[in-house]
Amino acid sequence: MNTVDIIVPCYNEAAGLDLFYLRTMESIEELQNRGYEFRFIFVNDGSKDDTLQVMIRLSAQHPRISYLSFSRNFGKEAAMYAGLQASTGDYVIIMDADLQHPPELIPQMAASLEAGHDCCAAMRTNRKGESPIRSFFSRLFYRISNRLTNVKLAYGAVDYRMMTRQMVDSILELCEVERFSKGIFAWVGFDTEWIPYENVERAAGTSKWSFKSLSRYAIDGITSFSVVPLRILSVIGGVISLAAFVYIIITLVQTLLYGINVPGYVTTLCAVLFLGGLIELSIGVVGEYVAHIYMESKHRPIYLLKEKCINTSDEPVKDQPVKREDDSKK
């Protein structure tokens, strides 16, 4: 028997958890008949709605469901890490609760691991439903990240994946506070097979990622796995210093040959503004790396638990039937 833990980070997902569990159970029925045992680990990331109450109810109804609840919102990265720490299965799946990660892909993922792969991950073939601006910046991030870092990210890669226990244990060894899981998944290596799928609309609720938070996430992703921005600044500084030295020589020669020449006001102003802006940019980039060092040096925990329920019964699971919302109203 292969045990599989399904980790589900949740933030304000109360409206869709019942449907998520129903759809997922329907998708894994064939695998259960083949000897797979599935367990769910829901992680409440400081939700402000009734997500925790729904988790408690589902856990009471279905012994296969466990849950963790944070003391506040620590972010999806922390929720995934907490779920991985709590997992004990032979295989581990990470997926979202909004059904944008189709549960129907799980049998295909299981087949991939049975074939010898260490990981089977999903990647979107399109970004249907997203604004063109957001899609443009997403493509731009992948291009910049793959050029600046040694960790190559597949375009359209999402967190939805199924991994072996060995790969999960390797990921848990990277206990950094500022986490960028897409990069960590790629950095640890292991043989990964990619499954393409079309983007799916959320089943309920709205996206928790704003443009600002995505931009912050992208910057963290690049600075967590590359020092190339610092080296670029060093090169730019060297080029400007060389150009300034050449300009000084030219000015001295002109002065000796033709006398004192009054420098132009516009030229001086442009040079000062350019160099001032470059200095500010350099301080900002260096500050990003210093901030990472500062946060890691505090050795703060990645998350804090307020409540948890880990069902560890080895008895055969007999869940109560799950009713669709429409059926419950009849």
Disulfide bonds with the S-S distance in Angstrom:
none
